[in-house]
Amino acid sequence: MNKRPLSENLRGAASDQQVAAQAAPETRAKPKLAKRTCIMVLGMHRSGTSALTRAISLLGAELPRNTLGANPTNPAGHWEPSPLIELHEQMLAEAGSRWDDWRSFEQTDLGAARLRFYKAEIAKLIDEEYGSAPLFVLKEPRISRFVPLYAEILKRMNVEVRYVLTQRNPLAVIASLEKRDGFTFGFSALLWLRHELEAERATRGKSRVFVSYEAMLDDWRAGVDKITEALQVKWPQPSVEAISTHFSMDHQHHTASADLLYADPRIADWVKQAYSALEDLEKDPSDVVAMARLDAVRISFDSVAPVFGEAFFREVDSRARKSAQAGSQLQRLADERAAEIDSQAAELAKLHQEIEAKDKYLTEQQETQQRLAGEHAAGLEKLQLEAAAKDTELAEKRDALQRLIAESSAREAELIAEIEHERRGAARLLQESEILRAEIKEIKDSSSWKITYPFRYAKSLIKRGAG
């Protein structure tokens, strides 16, 4: 990623005249509704894109058939197509990137053949997810980094795209990412910056509107009216009242004011300048000065991102692999101990069964003895005639029976002692297992384990995509 030299980045910068030529669509003729229209929601993760997408769908825009479901970090739902998420993850990984990469994404890193493949797959999935819907809403935060790719694909599909760019105070986004993913302050700030810069740059001169998450929370009706007017959309079946549940203060767990952002010494000037420019564009989408300020930030950012990004992500990948190996070894040891405990438990159960069988046998012998004693008592009168001859035989039988009982009692005592020994061994193994579980928990609670979570999560997604 980011293999372009600095001089090429500078050549790509827009002059004030070029920025003016790419000004917002208010200076252009009102767009005519195409056969199919896509409302594309762009913005950084954790910036209210889900709530805004749901609001647009309640106005009548079609949602994808297979959406990423709700989870503890977003209980109201994400409303984005899960098949496209998997494909994006695969594409980013193949290009040497990933969802939390704050370097710029270069399509050319895929190679011509693979780029054609992904264009075809994206077009196919859009058709599968939205069918022939004349108006649909598409949101997937990763798209903010490769808007031109989607613009080209949708144009070939004869789909007109109108963009809604939403932003949220970076301090709130950073706090949300720290809670959800354990990201560091500076890392999240750069990730926010990359998404906002790429989305704004790629949509210049297009039908677009800027709204902030905070503004929608403050007055979502005004926000909806602003989107409707700017994009010139006639909503098919608006369900306006239901929108209020998605822009509730109950869903806002992290808040921050612009004053706090500008006063925070931890925030890089790039981020402050970009946020200020986006605030200006929210007020005036054709603000040439704001766009020029964003260009200046982007040029500076791109001039250092390849160098520091290469060193940073290589180190992160190396540490993630080592952590995964260590975790695999610990898991293997835990599995081995668990297998030993299961084996000991099985042996203990077998001993219990043997004891029960011996108890049953002794009981049967006692019942037999009692029955024989009764029969002897009943026939005592008859046996008196034979008593002289049978006394010796009966005495021998009684002695043998007593020896059998004594042997059985001795064996029972031995079995009980063996069981007690096995029980103490099992207790020791269980104690060792608890110690091992505590060690595993300590590793999982460690910062390194939390930091590497997205990489393990990305790996699982890649495996599911490959399957």
C-alpha positions in Angstrom: 0.0 0.0 0.0 1.0 3.7 -0.4 3.8 3.1 -2.9 3.3 6.4 -4.7 6.1 8.9 -4.3 5.5 12.3 -2.7 5.9 14.1 -5.9 2.9 12.2 -7.4 0.8 13.1 -4.3 1.6 16.7 -4.9 0.7 16.6 -8.5 -2.7 15.2 -7.5 -3.5 18.2 -5.3 -6.3 20.5 -6.5 -5.7 24.2 -7.0 -8.3 26.7 -5.9 -9.6 27.0 -9.5 -9.9 23.2 -9.7 -11.7 23.1 -6.4 -14.1 25.8 -7.6 -14.8 23.7 -10.7 -15.6 20.7 -8.6 -17.9 22.6 -6.2 -21.1 21.1 -4.8 -24.1 20.3 -7.0 -26.1 23.4 -6.0 -24.3 25.2 -9.0 -25.4 22.4 -11.4 -28.7 21.6 -12.9 -31.0 19.5 -10.7 -30.3 15.8 -11.4 -33.0 13.8 -13.1 -34.0 10.5 -11.3 -32.4 7.6 -13.2 -34.0 4.3 -13.7 -32.2 3.2 -10.5 -30.8 5.5 -7.8 -28.4 4.6 -5.0 -28.2 6.7 -1.9 -24.7 6.0 -0.6 -24.0 6.8 3.0 -20.3 7.5 3.6 -18.4 8.1 6.9 -16.1 6.7 9.5 -17.0 3.7 11.6 -18.9 4.6 14.8 -20.1 7.9 13.2 -23.8 7.3 13.1 -23.9 5.8 9.6 -26.1 3.0 10.7 -28.8 5.3 12.2 -28.7 7.5 9.1 -29.0 4.5 6.8 -32.0 3.2 8.7 -33.6 6.6 8.6 -33.2 6.7 4.8 -34.7 3.3 4.5 -37.7 4.4 6.5 -38.2 7.1 3.9 -38.6 4.4 1.3 -35.1 3.4 0.1 -34.6 -0.3 -0.2 -32.3 -2.1 2.3 -30.0 -5.0 1.3 -31.5 -8.5 1.7 -28.7 -9.8 3.9 -27.8 -7.2 6.6 -25.2 -7.4 9.3 -27.2 -8.1 12.5 -27.3 -6.2 15.7 -24.7 -6.7 18.4 -23.9 -5.3 21.8 -22.0 -2.4 20.3 -24.8 -1.5 17.9 -28.1 -3.0 19.3 -30.2 -1.1 16.8 -28.6 -2.9 13.8 -26.0 -2.0 11.2 -28.2 -2.1 8.0 -25.2 -2.9 5.8 -24.9 -5.9 3.3 -22.9 -8.6 5.0 -21.8 -10.3 1.7 -20.2 -7.0 0.7 -18.4 -6.7 4.0 -16.8 -10.1 3.5 -15.8 -9.3 0.0 -14.3 -6.0 1.0 -12.3 -7.7 3.8 -11.0 -10.2 1.2 -10.1 -7.4 -1.3 -8.3 -5.3 1.3 -6.3 -8.2 2.6 -5.3 -9.1 -1.0 -4.1 -5.6 -1.5 -2.0 -5.7 1.7 -4.6 -3.6 3.7 -7.4 -4.1 6.2 -10.5 -2.3 7.6 -8.5 -0.4 10.2 -5.7 0.7 7.9 -5.2 4.5 7.9 -3.1 4.4 4.7 -4.7 5.2 1.4 -6.1 2.2 -0.6 -4.6 1.8 -4.1 -6.7 -0.3 -6.5 -3.6 -1.0 -8.6 -2.1 -3.0 -5.7 -4.6 -5.7 -6.7 -3.4 -6.1 -10.2 -5.5 -5.8 -13.3 -6.9 -9.3 -13.3 -7.9 -9.3 -9.7 -9.3 -5.8 -9.9 -11.6 -7.0 -12.8 -12.7 -9.9 -10.6 -13.7 -7.6 -7.7 -15.5 -5.2 -9.9 -17.6 -8.1 -11.3 -18.2 -9.6 -7.8 -19.3 -6.2 -6.4 -21.7 -5.7 -9.3 -23.1 -9.2 -8.8 -23.6 -8.7 -5.1 -25.3 -5.4 -5.5 -27.8 -7.0 -7.9 -28.3 -9.9 -5.5 -28.8 -7.6 -2.5 -31.1 -5.0 -4.0 -32.6 -6.7 -7.0 -34.4 -4.2 -9.3 -35.2 -1.7 -6.6 -35.5 1.7 -8.2 -34.2 3.5 -5.0 -31.9 1.8 -2.5 -29.5 2.8 0.3 -26.0 1.4 0.5 -23.8 1.9 3.5 -20.5 0.1 4.4 -17.9 2.3 6.1 -15.0 0.6 4.2 -16.4 2.0 1.0 -15.3 5.5 2.1 -11.7 4.5 1.3 -12.5 3.4 -2.3 -15.5 5.5 -3.5 -14.1 5.8 -7.1 -14.2 2.0 -7.4 -17.9 1.9 -6.6 -18.7 5.0 -8.7 -17.3 3.3 -11.7 -19.2 0.0 -11.0 -22.5 1.7 -10.4 -22.1 3.9 -13.5 -21.7 0.8 -15.6 -24.8 -0.7 -14.0 -26.8 2.4 -15.0 -27.3 3.4 -11.4 -27.1 7.1 -10.4 -25.4 7.7 -7.1 -26.2 10.4 -4.6 -24.0 10.7 -1.6 -24.7 11.5 2.1 -21.5 12.2 4.0 -21.9 12.0 7.7 -19.2 12.9 10.3 -19.0 12.8 14.0 -16.7 14.6 16.5 -13.4 12.6 16.4 -13.2 12.5 20.2 -16.5 10.6 20.3 -15.4 8.2 17.6 -12.1 7.6 19.3 -13.8 6.9 22.6 -16.2 4.4 20.9 -13.3 2.6 19.1 -11.4 2.4 22.3 -14.3 0.7 24.1 -15.2 -1.6 21.2 -11.8 -2.5 19.8 -9.2 -1.3 22.4 -7.7 1.1 19.8 -5.2 3.7 21.0 -6.0 7.4 20.8 -3.6 8.3 18.0 -4.4 5.3 15.9 -8.2 6.0 15.9 -7.6 9.6 15.0 -5.6 8.7 11.9 -8.3 6.1 10.9 -11.0 8.8 11.2 -8.9 11.2 9.2 -8.4 8.7 6.3 -12.0 7.8 6.0 -13.2 11.5 6.0 -10.5 12.7 3.6 -11.1 10.0 1.0 -14.9 10.2 1.1 -14.9 14.0 0.7 -12.3 14.1 -2.1 -14.0 11.4 -4.1 -17.5 13.0 -4.1 -16.6 16.5 -5.2 -18.7 17.6 -8.1 -21.3 14.9 -7.4 -24.7 15.1 -5.9 -23.9 15.1 -2.2 -24.9 16.5 1.2 -23.0 16.8 4.5 -24.7 16.0 7.8 -23.3 15.4 11.2 -24.4 12.8 13.7 -24.7 15.5 16.4 -26.9 17.6 14.2 -29.2 14.6 13.5 -29.5 13.9 17.2 -30.3 17.6 17.8 -33.0 17.9 15.1 -33.3 14.9 12.8 -36.3 16.4 11.0 -34.2 19.3 9.8 -31.5 16.8 8.8 -34.0 14.7 6.7 -35.3 17.9 5.1 -31.7 18.9 4.3 -31.0 15.6 2.6 -34.2 15.6 0.7 -33.7 19.1 -0.7 -30.0 18.7 -1.5 -30.3 15.3 -3.2 -33.7 16.2 -4.9 -35.2 12.8 -3.9 -38.9 12.1 -3.8 -39.2 9.4 -1.2 -41.6 6.6 -2.1 -43.1 5.6 1.2 -41.8 7.9 3.9 -42.3 6.7 7.5 -41.0 9.7 9.2 -42.2 9.2 12.8 -40.3 5.9 13.1 -37.0 7.7 12.5 -37.0 9.3 16.0 -36.1 5.9 17.6 -32.8 5.8 15.7 -31.7 9.3 16.7 -32.2 9.0 20.4 -29.8 10.3 23.0 -30.1 6.8 24.6 -27.9 5.5 21.7 -25.2 8.1 22.2 -22.7 6.7 24.7 -19.8 9.0 23.8 -20.1 12.8 23.5 -17.7 15.6 22.8 -17.9 19.2 21.8 -15.9 21.0 19.1 -14.3 23.2 21.8 -13.0 20.1 23.6 -11.6 18.7 20.4 -9.8 21.9 19.4 -8.4 22.2 23.0 -7.2 18.6 23.3 -3.4 18.5 22.9 -3.6 14.8 22.0 -5.4 15.6 18.7 -3.1 16.2 15.7 -3.6 19.5 13.9 -4.5 17.5 10.7 -7.6 16.1 12.5 -8.6 19.5 13.9 -8.2 21.2 10.5 -10.1 18.4 8.7 -13.0 18.5 11.2 -13.2 22.3 11.0 -13.3 22.1 7.2 -16.0 19.4 7.3 -18.1 21.6 9.7 -17.8 24.4 7.1 -18.9 22.1 4.3 -21.9 21.0 6.3 -22.9 24.7 6.3 -21.9 25.4 2.7 -21.1 22.4 0.5 -19.5 24.7 -2.1 -17.0 26.2 0.3 -13.9 26.3 -1.8 -11.6 27.3 1.0 -12.7 24.3 3.2 -12.0 21.9 0.3 -8.6 23.5 -0.2 -7.8 23.0 3.5 -8.8 19.4 3.2 -6.4 19.0 0.2 -3.6 20.5 2.2 -4.2 18.1 5.1 -4.4 15.1 2.7 -1.1 16.0 1.0 0.7 16.3 4.3 -0.9 13.1 5.6 -0.1 11.1 2.4 3.5 12.3 2.4 4.2 10.4 5.7 1.6 7.7 5.8 3.6 5.2 3.5 6.8 5.5 5.6 5.3 5.2 9.1 2.5 2.9 8.0 4.9 0.4 6.5 6.8 0.2 9.8 3.8 0.3 12.0 1.7 -2.4 10.3 4.6 -4.8 9.8 5.3 -4.6 13.5 1.7 -5.1 14.4 1.4 -8.1 12.1 4.6 -9.6 13.6 3.4 -9.2 17.1 0.0 -10.6 16.2 1.5 -13.7 14.8 3.7 -14.2 17.9 0.7 -13.7 20.2 -1.4 -16.1 18.1 1.3 -18.7 18.4 1.5 -18.3 22.2 -2.2 -18.4 22.5 -2.3 -21.6 20.4 0.3 -23.3 22.7 -1.6 -22.3 25.8 -4.8 -23.6 24.2 -3.1 -26.9 23.3 -1.9 -27.3 26.9 -5.3 -26.5 28.3 -6.9 -29.1 25.9 -4.3 -31.7 27.0 -5.1 -31.0 30.7 -8.8 -31.2 30.0 -8.3 -34.5 28.3 -6.4 -35.9 31.3 -9.2 -34.7 33.6 -11.8 -36.3 31.4 -9.8 -39.6 31.4 -9.5 -39.5 35.2 -13.2 -38.8 35.5 -14.0 -41.7 33.3 -11.8 -44.0 35.4 -13.4 -42.8 38.5 -16.9 -43.5 37.1 -15.7 -46.9 36.1 -14.6 -47.6 39.7 -18.0 -46.4 41.0 -19.6 -48.9 38.7 -17.4 -51.7 40.0 -18.3 -50.8 43.6 -22.0 -50.8 42.8 -21.6 -54.2 41.2 -19.8 -55.5 44.2 -22.4 -54.1 46.5 -25.1 -55.8 44.5 -23.2 -59.1 44.6 -22.8 -58.9 48.4 -26.5 -58.1 48.8 -27.5 -61.1 46.7 -25.2 -63.3 48.7 -26.8 -62.1 52.0 -30.3 -62.6 50.6 -29.2 -66.1 49.6 -27.8 -66.8 53.0 -31.0 -65.6 54.7 -33.1 -67.7 52.4 -31.0 -70.8 53.1 -31.2 -70.1 56.8 -35.0 -70.0 56.6 -35.1 -73.2 54.7 -32.9 -74.8 57.2 -35.1 -73.6 60.1 -38.3 -74.9 58.3 -36.7 -78.3 57.7 -35.0 -78.5 61.1 -37.3 -81.1 62.4 -36.6 -83.3 59.3 -32.9 -82.6 59.4 -32.7 -83.7 63.0 -32.8 -87.2 61.8 -29.8 -86.5 59.6 -28.1 -84.0 62.0 -25.3 -86.3 63.0 -24.3 -86.9 59.5 -24.8 -83.4 58.3 -23.3 -81.4 61.2 -19.8 -81.6 59.9 -20.8 -80.7 56.4 -22.9 -77.7 57.5 -20.1 -76.4 59.7 -17.7 -76.5 56.7 -20.2 -74.6 54.6 -20.6 -72.0 57.3 -16.9 -71.6 57.6 -16.5 -71.2 53.8 -19.4 -68.7 53.7 -17.8 -66.6 56.5 -14.5 -66.6 54.7 -16.2 -65.4 51.6 -17.9 -62.6 53.5 -14.6 -61.6 55.1 -12.9 -61.5 51.8 -15.7 -59.5 50.2 -15.5 -57.0 53.1 -11.7 -56.7 52.7 -12.0 -56.1 49.0 -14.7 -53.5 49.5 -12.4 -51.7 51.9 -9.6 -51.8 49.3 -11.9 -50.4 46.6 -13.0 -47.6 48.9 -9.4 -46.7 49.6 -8.6 -46.8 45.9 -11.6 -44.5 45.1 -10.5 -42.0 47.8 -7.0 -42.0 46.3 -8.4 -41.3 42.8 -10.7 -38.6 44.2 -7.7 -36.8 45.7 -5.9 -37.0 42.3 -8.9 -35.7 40.5 -9.1 -32.7 42.9 -5.5 -32.0 42.3 -6.0 -32.0 38.5 -9.1 -29.7 38.9 -7.0 -27.3 40.9 -4.3 -27.3 38.2 -7.0 -26.7 35.6 -8.3 -23.7 37.5 -4.8 -22.2 37.7 -4.4 -22.7 33.9 -7.7 -21.1 33.2 -6.7 -18.1 35.3 -3.5 -17.9 33.3 -5.5 -18.0 30.0 -7.9 -15.3 31.3 -4.9 -13.1 32.3 -3.6 -13.4 28.8 -7.0 -12.6 27.2 -7.4 -9.6 29.6 -4.0 -8.3 28.6 -3.7 -5.3 26.2 -1.8 -7.4 23.6 -4.7 -9.8 23.4 -7.2 -7.0 23.0 -5.1 -5.2 20.4 -4.9 -8.3 18.3 -8.6 -9.0 18.5 -9.4 -7.2 15.1 -6.7 -9.3 13.4 -8.1 -12.5 14.7 -11.6 -11.3 13.8 -10.4 -10.3 10.3 -8.8 -13.7 9.9 -12.1 -15.5 10.8 -14.0 -13.3 8.3 -11.4 -14.1 5.6 -11.8 -17.8 6.3 -15.6 -17.6 6.1 -15.2 -15.7 2.8 -12.8 -18.2 1.4 -15.2 -21.1 2.5 
